[in-house]
Amino acid sequence: MALPHPNISPIPNNEPDAVPSLWNTRYQEIDENFADHETRVAARETELNNARGGKANLAARLTEMDSNIGATSVDMQNATAAALKFALDQAALANYGVRALREQAQQEGVVTIKNRGVVKGCSVSKSTTAARNLNIVTGVCFANGRAYPVSDGTNAASVPSNIGSSSVVVYAYLFQDANGLWRLAVTPIGTTVPDGAITIYNLTIPANSTDATDPNLTGVAMTDVRRVEAQFPQLFDNPAGASPVLQTLGANDYGLSFDVVSADGAPCDSRHIVVASRATNGFTVRLASAADNVVLRWRASKLNN
């Protein structure tokens, strides 16, 4: 970059010696050159300071830049991608292990065992004195961990008409009314037995079965599904149970543990839960108690699955 005055003006030979006017022009040119030098030096110092980027010197800044540039090289990018892939593989393996532990090696759930039925009697027949009605004979049922008497009833419940084009199934059941008495009822078409009731018969109603076409229920098939336990509460011929489903395991030698959360009407704890059978995808337990509404928490463990 050129100085303001590359050449200082020469002193003419015709000037008198050592007069101020002879030197003023030269001093001014020299001062302007020095000022220009100082401005350039200050600018270069500022530029160098900025280039250091806060580092102690340029060498430190250049070392940092070399490291940063190296981090974006193809080799570094490949190394970073490989490290990320390894980390993701390890995370996937860990997640698989946790899921396998939670969903297979250690499985648990809750089931409710309903323990209800008939001790004796409570058979149902078709009425001959009223259209589409049912009669029930006296008997004894059990629920809530105890036995209840059931009075006989003529025309105790009515069977709904089926005006559809295909047969339907409804259910005759015993329920406890507001006075604590157990009575007979039949579900409407398309509904289920109410909670707390005891199903005793399935009724298959053919198409177009109404008061006009079949008042005596001749075409209605009655299937007895009473669970009869004549020796309740001391002994059960067909004990109540449940069959929880498992995520399929490698073998059926898994461990089972049980915790009775709650039960109605009779003593019941884990000692009253009997494993009747087990498979790789589920097991069956039977209830050795008169209790009803048994809420059972279970756990299946097979850590070597």
C-alpha positions in Angstrom: 0.0 0.0 0.0 1.5 3.3 -1.1 2.4 6.1 1.4 0.8 9.5 1.0 4.3 10.9 0.1 6.5 8.1 -1.4 9.1 10.8 -2.1 9.8 13.7 0.2 10.0 16.9 -1.8 13.7 17.8 -2.5 15.2 21.0 -1.3 15.8 23.3 -4.3 19.3 24.5 -4.7 18.1 28.1 -5.1 16.6 28.3 -1.6 18.4 30.1 1.2 20.0 27.9 3.8 18.1 26.8 7.0 15.0 29.0 6.8 11.7 27.6 8.3 9.8 27.8 5.1 12.3 25.5 3.6 11.5 22.7 6.0 7.8 23.1 6.8 6.6 21.3 3.7 9.0 18.4 4.3 8.0 18.0 8.0 4.4 17.9 7.0 5.0 15.2 4.4 7.0 13.1 6.9 4.3 13.5 9.6 1.6 12.4 7.3 3.7 9.3 6.4 4.2 8.4 10.1 0.5 8.9 10.8 -0.4 6.6 7.9 2.0 4.0 9.2 0.4 4.2 12.7 -3.1 3.8 11.2 -2.0 0.8 9.2 -0.3 -0.8 12.2 -3.4 -0.3 14.4 -5.6 -1.8 11.7 -3.4 -4.8 11.4 -3.3 -5.3 15.2 -7.1 -5.1 15.3 -7.4 -7.6 12.5 -5.0 -10.0 14.2 -6.8 -9.7 17.5 -10.1 -10.5 15.9 -8.5 -13.4 14.0 -7.4 -14.9 17.4 -11.1 -15.4 18.2 -10.5 -14.9 21.9 -7.5 -17.3 22.0 -4.2 -16.3 23.6 -2.4 -16.3 20.2 -2.9 -17.2 16.6 -1.3 -20.6 17.1 -4.0 -21.6 19.5 -6.7 -20.3 17.2 -5.2 -22.2 14.2 -5.1 -25.4 16.3 -8.8 -25.0 17.2 -9.7 -24.4 13.5 -7.7 -27.4 12.5 -9.6 -29.5 15.0 -13.0 -28.2 13.9 -12.2 -28.7 10.2 -11.0 -32.3 11.1 -14.3 -33.0 12.8 -16.1 -32.4 9.6 -13.9 -34.6 7.5 -15.3 -37.7 5.8 -13.4 -39.9 8.2 -14.7 -38.1 11.2 -18.2 -38.2 9.8 -18.0 -41.9 9.2 -16.6 -42.4 12.8 -19.5 -40.3 14.2 -22.1 -42.2 12.2 -20.6 -45.5 13.4 -20.7 -44.4 17.0 -24.3 -43.3 16.6 -25.4 -46.5 15.0 -23.7 -48.5 17.8 -25.5 -46.4 20.4 -28.8 -46.9 18.7 -28.2 -50.7 18.4 -27.4 -50.8 22.1 -30.5 -48.8 23.0 -32.7 -51.0 20.8 -31.2 -54.1 22.5 -31.9 -52.6 26.0 -35.5 -51.7 25.0 -36.0 -55.2 23.7 -34.7 -56.6 26.9 -37.0 -54.4 29.0 -40.0 -55.3 26.9 -39.2 -59.0 27.0 -38.9 -58.8 30.8 -42.1 -56.9 31.2 -44.2 -58.7 28.5 -42.9 -62.2 28.7 -40.4 -63.1 31.4 -42.5 -61.3 34.0 -46.2 -61.2 33.2 -48.9 -60.2 35.5 -52.6 -59.3 35.5 -55.9 -59.3 37.5 -58.9 -61.5 37.1 -62.2 -61.7 38.9 -63.6 -65.2 39.8 -67.4 -65.3 40.1 -68.5 -68.2 42.3 -72.3 -68.5 42.0 -74.7 -71.3 41.2 -77.5 -73.6 42.5 -77.4 -75.9 45.5 -80.7 -77.6 44.6 -83.9 -77.0 42.7 -84.5 -73.8 40.7 -85.5 -75.8 37.5 -87.5 -73.8 34.9 -90.4 -74.9 32.7 -92.7 -73.4 30.1 -96.0 -72.1 31.4 -99.2 -73.6 30.2 -101.4 -70.9 31.7 -100.0 -67.7 30.3 -98.5 -66.8 26.9 -94.7 -67.0 26.7 -94.1 -67.3 30.4 -91.8 -69.5 32.5 -92.3 -71.2 35.9 -89.6 -71.9 38.4 -89.6 -74.5 41.2 -88.4 -73.9 44.7 -84.7 -74.3 45.4 -81.5 -72.9 46.9 -78.9 -70.8 45.1 -75.5 -69.5 46.3 -73.7 -66.2 45.7 -71.7 -63.7 47.7 -70.3 -66.6 49.7 -73.5 -67.9 51.1 -76.7 -69.8 50.3 -80.1 -68.2 49.6 -83.6 -69.8 49.3 -85.5 -69.4 46.0 -89.3 -69.6 46.1 -91.3 -71.3 43.4 -93.1 -69.1 41.0 -95.8 -69.6 38.3 -95.5 -67.3 35.4 -92.4 -65.9 37.1 -90.8 -64.4 34.0 -91.8 -63.8 30.3 -89.9 -64.6 27.2 -89.5 -61.8 24.6 -90.9 -62.1 21.1 -88.5 -62.5 18.2 -89.9 -60.7 15.1 -86.6 -61.0 13.3 -85.7 -63.3 10.4 -83.1 -65.4 12.4 -83.0 -67.1 15.8 -81.7 -65.4 18.9 -80.4 -66.5 22.3 -81.6 -65.0 25.6 -80.9 -66.0 29.1 -83.0 -67.0 32.1 -81.3 -66.0 35.3 -81.8 -65.5 39.1 -81.3 -62.0 40.5 -81.6 -60.5 44.0 -84.4 -57.9 44.2 -84.5 -54.8 46.4 -86.0 -57.0 49.3 -83.2 -59.4 49.1 -85.3 -62.2 47.5 -83.9 -64.2 44.5 -86.3 -64.2 41.6 -86.4 -65.4 38.0 -86.0 -63.1 35.0 -85.1 -63.3 31.3 -82.8 -60.9 29.4 -84.2 -58.8 26.6 -83.0 -59.8 23.1 -79.4 -58.5 22.5 -78.5 -57.9 26.1 -76.4 -59.8 28.6 -77.0 -61.1 32.1 -76.8 -58.3 34.7 -73.8 -58.2 37.0 -74.4 -60.2 40.2 -77.0 -62.5 38.6 -76.9 -66.3 38.2 -77.5 -67.7 34.7 -79.5 -70.9 34.8 -80.9 -71.5 31.3 -80.1 -70.5 27.7 -83.3 -69.9 25.6 -83.0 -70.1 21.8 -85.9 -68.3 20.2 -86.6 -69.0 16.5 -87.4 -66.4 13.9 -90.9 -65.0 14.0 -91.7 -66.3 17.4 -94.4 -64.1 19.0 -97.5 -64.3 21.3 -99.5 -64.9 18.2 -97.3 -67.5 16.5 -96.0 -69.4 19.5 -97.8 -68.5 22.8 -96.7 -71.7 24.5 -93.0 -71.4 23.5 -93.2 -74.7 21.6 -90.4 -73.6 19.3 -88.2 -72.2 22.0 -85.3 -74.5 23.0 -84.3 -74.4 26.7 -80.8 -75.4 27.6 -80.1 -76.1 31.3 -76.8 -74.4 32.2 -77.2 -74.5 36.0 -74.0 -75.0 37.9 -75.3 -77.3 40.6 -73.1 -77.7 43.7 -75.1 -79.9 46.1 -72.5 -79.9 48.8 -71.9 -76.1 48.9 -70.1 -74.7 50.8 -68.0 -77.7 51.9 -67.3 -79.3 48.6 -67.4 -78.3 44.9 -67.9 -80.7 42.1 -67.2 -78.1 39.5 -65.2 -75.3 41.2 -65.2 -71.8 39.8 -62.1 -70.7 38.0 -60.4 -68.4 35.5 -58.0 -68.9 32.6 -55.7 -65.9 32.1 -53.9 -65.6 28.8 -50.1 -65.2 28.5 -47.8 -63.9 25.9 -46.4 -67.2 24.6 -43.5 -68.5 26.6 -40.8 -71.0 25.5 -42.1 -73.7 28.0 -44.8 -74.1 30.6 -42.4 -74.5 33.5 -42.9 -70.9 34.6 -43.5 -69.8 38.2 -46.9 -68.6 39.4 -47.7 -66.4 42.4 -51.1 -65.1 43.5 -52.4 -62.3 45.7 -56.1 -62.2 46.6 -57.0 -58.5 46.5 -60.6 -58.9 47.7 -63.4 -61.5 48.1 -67.0 -61.6 49.3 -68.6 -63.8 51.9 -66.0 -66.4 52.9 -62.3 -66.6 53.8 -60.1 -66.6 50.8 -56.4 -66.1 50.3 -53.7 -67.4 48.0 -53.9 -70.9 49.6 -57.4 -71.2 48.1 -56.1 -70.7 44.5 -55.2 -74.0 42.8 -53.5 -74.2 39.5 -55.4 -76.8 37.4 -53.4 -76.6 34.2 -50.8 -74.6 32.5 -49.7 -74.1 28.9 -47.1 -71.9 27.2 -49.8 -69.3 26.4 -52.0 -69.4 29.5 -53.1 -71.3 32.6 -56.2 -72.2 34.5 -56.8 -71.8 38.2 -59.6 -73.2 40.4 -61.1 -71.6 43.5 -61.1 -73.8 46.6 -63.4 -71.5 48.6 -67.0 -70.5 48.9 -66.1 -66.8 48.4 -67.6 -64.9 45.5 -66.3 -61.9 43.5 -62.7 -63.0 44.1 -60.3 -60.3 42.7 -57.1 -62.1 42.0 -53.8 -60.6 41.1 -51.4 -63.1 39.4 -47.8 -63.1 38.2 -46.1 -65.5 35.9 -42.3 -65.6 35.9 -39.9 -67.3 33.6 -36.6 -65.4 33.6 -34.8 -68.0 31.5 -37.4 -67.8 28.7 
